Amino acid sequence: MPTPPAARRCGLLPAMMAGAMALAWLPRSFVAPRMSQARPERTAARGFKEDFEAWRGSLTPEESTMLKKQAAGEFNKKFRKSDEFKKDLPDEKVQSFSKILGKFFEAEADDYKKEPGSEAPDPDGLLFKGTESKMDFRLKSRIVEIDRDAERRYHFAALRTTHAAYKGEFWPSSSPMKDVYYFQNNDTESHDTLVKAVENAGVPVEVPPVGERFSLVLPRCLFQDINEVGYNLMAWKEEFGVSDDDYKQAVEKVTTDLILGYYKARETIEKDVTDMKNFFKSQSKDLYKTKADVMKEIWRVFEEKSGKKMPPLDDEFLADLEQIPAVDEISFRHPWGIADKLYKSEAIDAFGFKYLLGVFETVPEAEAAFDSWNAEFDQARADMENELGQWSKQEQARLDADTAGQEAMKVVMEQGRA
């Protein structure tokens, strides 16, 4: 299939590669997605996905079909009583999967322990900590990245999806997140299919020799949508006996629509994000110096839009407004409205409680906020210890000066011994 002109204009060649893969009606075992290293997820999750894909690739077609049927009939009482549901994989493959799960849970536990503040506050912590010789009361710092552009994309995608659904229409997925996908190239048939797909998509990538894996970076949601459509179309072909030509035409049309719809939606959402940031960046101090200037401009626009002469504004009212600045210095060009990313600075105490220190535009600012707050915390601890020491000395001096009380205590002690 030649690359559509619209696809060339939108720069869709990598995505057309995904469409070409679906066009070649590849089975699920043909591709093995792997999460990109740039994604901030747990190491355990990434390792488990790779191990699981490798394990799934070791299944025979009969074993894979058996697992799919068993999963589909999990809640079918009649099917659960059948011999087909009671079948199991060979012991070595079951044990292999058990090892993968064990490795995942161990790595997940290690990652959880390494994350600062992951432990929940312990209500009995004081009781246990009190029995220890020394407790570390120092604060821990944690800086959390806030991707404002990602939040804006989600906001506008949700709005457009809801609006389209209200009109009975469909808004395509538009997430720009990408993954590295590996394509199996284990035999001549797989190799020839990959070569054909690359040629059809017009992607300047050379397919390696048989036996070497082939990788490509693709938009995750687009690849998943195309794969899902490919599986559904394959089921449609098998169930209704659709000819190969009709099947290929259907796949070509659907995948092309998915690709073009994805990039159109993504460009629209990116424009929404840019427009929102530009709106906040357009705030100016020079245009309107006081609230009176703002009121006069509103009055002028009313006259322009309505075509009617507006009554004059009250002089005393305008005089009061002239005392109020038009722009609040604190909210002027606030980074929450214009920044691509922000950084949240948190302090975590010995009991796991978190304290928000602020949201900043750079990592050094977030670190400086913790350092300043931590210095005050350390000073407060030192002052408290000093005050307790002074109080202890005063109490000891008072007890030493109370000779009558000491004598009375001695009498009580002697009576107790008797």
Buried (B, 14 or more C-beta within 10 A) or exposed (E): BEBBEEBEEBEBBBBBBBBBBBBBBBEEBBBBBBBBEEEEEBEBBBBBBBBBBEBBEEBEEEBBEBBEBBEEBEEEEEBEEEEEBEEEBEEEBEEBBEEBEEBBEEBBEEBEEEEEBEEEEEEEBEEEBEEEEEEEEEBBBBBEEBEBBBEBBEBBBEEBBEEBEEEEEEBBBBBBEBBBBBBBBEEEEBBEBBBBBBEBBBBEBEBEEBEEEBEBEBBBBBBBBBBEBBBEBBEEBEEEEBEEEEBBEBBBEBBBEBBBBBBBBBEBBBEBBEEBBEEBEEBEEEEBEBBBBBBBEEBEEEEEEEEEEEEEBEEEEBEEBBEEEBBEEEEEEEBEBBBEBBBBBBBBBEBBEBEEBEBBBEEEBBBBBBEEBBEEBEEEEEEEEEEEEEEEEEEEEEEEEEEEEEEEEEEEEEEEEE
